[in-house]
Amino acid sequence: MKNRRKLRHIRTVLLSLTTVGLFCLCVWLFYQGLFEQDGAAPLPVSEPSSRPTLEISSAEPPFSIASSNASQGGADASLGEPIPMASSAAPESALAVSESAAVSSEPAAVSSAPASAAPPAPASEAPAAPSAPAAPASSAAPTTSLPEIPADDPYPDLYVARPEFIPHQDGDKVVYLTFDDGPSNLTIPLLDVLDKYGVKATFFVVGKTSEEDKEALRQTAERGHTLAVHSYTHEYKQIYASPRAFLDDFAREYALIKETTGVSPTIYRCAGGSVNSYNRDTARSIAEEMNRRGYIYYDWNVDSGDAVPGTTAEGIYQNVISQTSRYDKAVVLMHNSAAKKDTLAQLPRIIEKLQAMGYRFAALDNTVAPINFRLP
């Protein structure tokens, strides 16, 4: 009798445990299905920050490309302050590098240790760098025709015929230095350094209208560099409210550049990068509208970290060199606001080292296939 009761008790316990186990399994499967439906990994963020594979096709709109970089967080409403990151975990940020093979999206570690090499000489005393490799010859890219302009378009003049991208050639090691947030009192000294080494670069500029700033814009254009739109206001909440709000801001900066220098920009870089915590709902629609108008945006795959609080001058140098070494085609994010003295100071050293590594330098234009972050 007692044995029967024990057996019944054991059966009851086993049945209860089985029921609980099945219930837990059902709950787990239910939530697993929800996660798979929600899908996308956390969004990467940018600007004074970074992110990162899709091969770029000239037939493909630039907003469909993915890129590499996951170390920064874009500048917040005040220039140079980092934007809140959507995710700090690089493996989960669904980043990829445009062109070439996929690479790790981990940012290069910033070295805060003093450099073992001698500190860089001032620009005026820097030794002559080895001559850069010659750019490969390429034929002119055919252009696409302008789209039909709607009768109620608020900016009928903001359309540009977009040429097809000129493919990057295997073995061509090229660096595109890009500088955000200028002009500033450091722009002309920076131009002097670039002139010294025969380097051309790209300047994504903001809405600064003093006579000193306008002269810096004029000299940037006259010295053969690319002037491109960054943002007039650099106010994230304002410009990312809608595609129209973004276009309004773009139009103001475009007009400032054109009226000051005569240059009509054809490329741009979003404030904070094309994907950031302020434009989750509008990033794709903004990119589609700008692409429809023929304008191409450029993110980056190398982040100098010069907008990340605490980055030392040595850290800027190490970030650029270590990250660039991963790519044959490197788009380097740097800044040219008045606070970026370390960036200017490290530039001669950076140029000399990259030239010694066999890289040439070039400015971006709309025939260069962009490196972009994957849009939500």
C-alpha positions in Angstrom: 0.0 0.0 0.0 2.7 2.4 1.0 4.7 1.5 -2.2 1.7 2.3 -4.3 1.3 5.7 -2.7 5.0 6.4 -3.3 4.7 5.4 -7.0 1.6 7.7 -7.4 3.5 10.5 -5.7 6.5 10.1 -8.0 4.3 10.0 -11.1 2.6 13.2 -9.9 5.9 14.9 -9.4 7.2 13.8 -12.8 4.0 14.9 -14.6 4.2 18.3 -12.9 7.8 18.7 -13.9 7.0 17.7 -17.5 4.2 20.2 -17.7 6.3 23.0 -16.3 9.1 22.1 -18.8 6.7 22.1 -21.8 5.3 25.4 -20.7 8.7 27.0 -20.5 9.6 25.6 -23.9 6.4 27.1 -25.4 7.2 30.5 -23.9 10.8 30.4 -25.2 9.6 29.5 -28.7 7.1 32.3 -28.6 9.6 35.0 -27.8 12.2 33.5 -30.2 9.6 34.0 -32.9 9.0 37.6 -31.9 12.7 38.4 -32.0 13.2 36.8 -35.4 10.3 38.9 -36.7 11.6 42.1 -35.2 14.9 41.1 -36.9 17.4 43.9 -37.4 20.2 44.1 -35.0 20.7 47.4 -33.2 21.3 50.4 -35.4 24.9 51.7 -35.7 25.4 55.4 -35.0 27.9 57.9 -36.2 29.6 61.2 -36.6 32.2 62.2 -34.6 31.8 58.4 -34.7 32.1 55.3 -36.8 30.5 52.2 -38.3 30.8 49.8 -41.1 29.2 44.2 -47.1 27.8 44.9 -50.1 29.6 45.4 -53.4 28.6 48.8 -54.7 26.9 48.7 -58.1 26.7 51.7 -60.2 23.1 50.8 -60.9 22.3 50.7 -57.2 21.3 53.8 -55.3 23.9 54.8 -52.7 21.5 54.5 -49.9 21.4 50.7 -50.3 25.1 50.3 -49.5 26.6 49.2 -46.2 29.9 50.4 -44.8 32.3 49.8 -41.9 32.9 51.6 -38.7 31.6 51.2 -35.2 33.6 53.2 -32.9 32.3 56.8 -32.7 29.1 58.3 -31.8 28.1 61.3 -33.9 28.3 64.9 -32.8 25.4 66.1 -30.8 23.6 69.3 -31.4 26.7 71.2 -30.4 29.5 70.5 -32.7 32.0 67.9 -31.6 29.9 66.3 -28.8 29.2 62.6 -29.4 25.7 61.5 -30.3 24.2 58.8 -28.1 25.1 55.4 -29.6 22.3 53.1 -30.6 24.5 50.2 -29.7 28.0 50.0 -28.5 28.4 46.3 -29.3 30.1 46.1 -32.7 29.2 42.5 -33.5 25.5 43.3 -33.1 25.5 46.6 -35.1 24.9 44.9 -38.4 27.7 46.9 -40.0 29.5 46.1 -43.2 32.2 47.6 -45.4 31.2 48.7 -48.8 33.3 47.1 -51.6 36.0 44.5 -50.7 35.4 41.7 -48.2 33.7 42.0 -44.8 35.9 43.0 -42.0 35.6 43.2 -38.2 33.5 46.2 -37.2 35.5 46.5 -34.0 37.1 50.0 -33.8 40.9 50.1 -33.6 42.0 50.6 -30.0 42.9 54.1 -29.2 46.4 54.2 -27.8 46.9 56.7 -25.0 50.5 55.7 -24.4 53.2 58.1 -25.6 54.5 57.4 -29.0 57.7 55.6 -29.3 58.6 57.6 -32.3 59.7 61.2 -32.1 56.8 63.7 -32.0 55.8 65.2 -35.4 57.7 68.3 -36.6 55.7 71.4 -37.2 54.3 71.6 -40.7 56.8 74.2 -41.7 59.7 71.9 -40.6 58.3 68.5 -41.6 60.7 66.5 -43.8 59.6 66.0 -47.4 57.4 63.0 -47.7 58.0 60.3 -50.4 56.0 61.0 -53.6 52.6 59.5 -53.6 51.7 56.7 -56.1 50.1 58.0 -59.3 46.4 57.5 -59.6 45.3 54.9 -62.2 44.0 56.3 -65.4 40.3 56.2 -65.9 37.9 57.3 -68.5 35.1 59.8 -67.8 32.1 58.3 -66.3 28.8 58.5 -68.2 26.1 60.6 -66.5 22.5 59.9 -65.8 19.8 62.3 -67.0 17.9 64.5 -64.6 14.6 63.0 -63.3 11.3 64.7 -64.0 10.8 67.6 -61.6 7.4 67.9 -59.9 5.5 71.2 -60.5 5.2 71.8 -56.8 8.9 71.0 -55.9 10.1 73.5 -53.3 13.6 73.3 -54.7 13.5 72.8 -58.4 17.2 73.8 -58.7 18.4 71.1 -56.3 18.9 68.4 -58.9 22.1 67.1 -60.4 22.9 64.6 -63.1 24.7 61.7 -61.3 27.6 60.0 -63.2 28.1 56.3 -62.9 30.7 55.3 -60.3 34.3 54.6 -61.5 35.2 51.2 -60.2 38.0 51.0 -57.6 40.9 49.1 -59.1 42.4 46.2 -57.3 45.7 47.1 -55.8 45.1 50.8 -55.9 45.7 52.0 -52.3 43.9 55.3 -51.9 43.0 57.4 -48.9 40.2 60.0 -48.9 40.8 62.5 -46.1 37.6 64.1 -45.1 37.1 67.0 -42.6 33.7 67.8 -41.0 32.4 70.9 -39.2 34.6 73.6 -40.8 35.3 76.2 -41.8 37.2 77.6 -38.8 40.4 79.5 -37.9 42.2 76.1 -38.4 41.1 75.7 -42.0 43.7 77.7 -43.8 46.6 76.3 -41.7 45.2 72.8 -42.6 45.1 73.8 -46.3 48.8 74.8 -46.0 49.7 71.4 -44.7 47.8 69.7 -47.5 49.5 71.9 -50.0 52.9 71.1 -48.6 52.4 67.4 -49.3 50.4 67.8 -52.6 47.3 66.2 -51.0 43.7 66.9 -52.0 40.9 66.4 -49.4 37.2 66.8 -48.9 35.6 69.3 -46.6 32.0 68.8 -45.4 31.2 72.2 -44.2 28.5 73.9 -42.0 26.7 77.2 -41.9 29.4 79.7 -40.7 29.1 83.1 -42.3 31.8 85.4 -40.9 34.1 86.9 -43.5 37.0 84.8 -42.1 35.0 81.7 -42.6 33.9 82.7 -46.1 37.5 83.3 -47.1 38.4 79.8 -45.8 35.7 78.4 -48.0 37.0 80.3 -51.0 40.6 79.2 -50.4 39.4 75.6 -50.0 37.9 75.7 -53.5 40.7 77.7 -55.1 43.3 75.2 -53.8 41.5 72.3 -55.6 39.8 70.5 -52.7 36.2 69.3 -52.7 33.6 71.4 -50.9 30.5 69.4 -49.9 27.4 69.9 -47.7 27.4 68.7 -44.1 24.6 70.8 -42.5 23.8 74.4 -42.1 22.5 74.2 -38.5 23.9 70.9 -37.3 20.8 70.6 -35.2 19.8 66.9 -35.2 16.3 67.1 -34.0 15.5 69.8 -36.5 17.1 68.4 -39.6 16.0 64.8 -39.1 12.4 65.6 -38.4 11.4 64.8 -42.0 12.9 64.6 -45.5 11.6 68.1 -46.1 13.3 69.4 -43.0 16.5 67.8 -44.1 16.2 69.3 -47.6 15.5 72.8 -46.1 18.8 72.6 -44.1 20.7 71.2 -47.1 19.4 74.0 -49.3 20.7 76.7 -47.0 24.2 75.2 -46.8 24.2 74.5 -50.6 23.3 78.2 -51.2 26.0 79.4 -48.8 28.7 77.4 -50.6 27.6 78.4 -54.1 27.2 82.1 -53.3 30.6 82.3 -51.6 32.7 80.2 -53.9 30.7 79.5 -57.1 30.9 75.8 -56.4 27.7 73.7 -56.8 28.2 70.7 -54.4 27.2 67.3 -55.6 27.9 65.2 -52.5 27.1 65.5 -48.8 27.6 63.9 -45.4 24.8 63.7 -42.9 25.4 65.3 -39.5 26.1 62.4 -37.2 26.5 60.1 -40.2 23.7 58.6 -42.2 22.5 56.5 -39.3 22.2 57.9 -35.8 19.9 57.9 -32.9 18.0 60.9 -34.2 17.0 59.6 -37.6 15.8 56.1 -37.1 12.4 56.9 -38.6 13.6 59.1 -41.4 17.1 57.9 -42.5 15.9 55.9 -45.4 13.3 58.3 -46.7 15.8 61.1 -46.5 18.4 59.1 -48.4 15.8 58.1 -51.1 14.8 61.7 -51.6 18.3 63.0 -51.9 19.3 60.1 -54.2 16.3 60.9 -56.4 17.7 64.4 -56.8 21.1 62.9 -57.7 23.0 63.8 -54.5 25.3 61.2 -53.0 26.2 60.9 -49.3 29.4 59.6 -47.9 30.0 58.0 -44.5 33.5 56.6 -43.6 35.3 53.4 -42.8 38.2 54.9 -40.8 37.4 57.0 -37.7 40.2 59.2 -36.3 38.3 59.5 -33.1 39.1 63.2 -32.8 35.5 63.9 -31.7 35.5 61.3 -29.0 36.1 62.8 -25.6 39.5 61.7 -24.2 41.2 60.8 -27.4 44.8 62.0 -27.3 46.8 63.4 -30.2 48.7 60.1 -30.3 45.3 58.3 -30.3 44.2 60.2 -33.4 47.4 59.1 -35.2 47.1 55.5 -34.1 43.4 55.3 -35.0 44.0 56.5 -38.6 47.1 54.4 -39.3 45.8 51.2 -37.8 42.3 51.4 -39.3 43.5 52.5 -42.7 45.9 49.6 -43.0 42.9 47.3 -43.3 41.7 48.8 -46.5 42.9 49.6 -50.0 40.2 52.3 -50.2 39.9 54.3 -47.0 37.6 57.2 -46.2 38.9 58.9 -43.1 36.7 60.9 -40.8 38.4 63.9 -39.2 37.2 67.3 -38.0 38.1 70.9 -38.7 36.3 72.9 -36.1 38.3 75.4 -34.0 38.9 72.9 -31.2 40.6 70.3 -33.3 44.2 71.4 -32.9 45.4 67.9 -32.3 44.0 66.8 -35.6 45.9 69.6 -37.4 49.1 68.8 -35.5 49.0 65.1 -36.4 48.2 65.6 -40.0 51.8 65.8 -41.4 52.7 62.7 -39.5 49.6 60.8 -40.7 50.3 61.8 -44.4 53.9 60.8 -44.3 53.2 57.5 -42.7 50.4 56.6 -45.2 52.6 57.7 -48.1 55.3 55.4 -46.8 52.8 52.6 -46.7 52.1 53.0 -50.4 48.8 55.0 -50.3 47.9 57.9 -52.6 45.5 60.6 -51.6 42.5 61.9 -53.5 39.4 64.1 -52.9 35.9 62.6 -53.1 33.6 63.5 -55.9 30.4 61.8 -57.2 32.2 59.4 -59.4 33.7 57.7 -56.3 31.5 54.8 -55.0 30.5 55.8 -51.5 31.0 54.0 -48.2 27.7 54.1 -46.4 26.2 52.7 -43.2 23.4 50.2 -43.6 20.1 52.0 -43.3 17.3 50.9 -41.0 
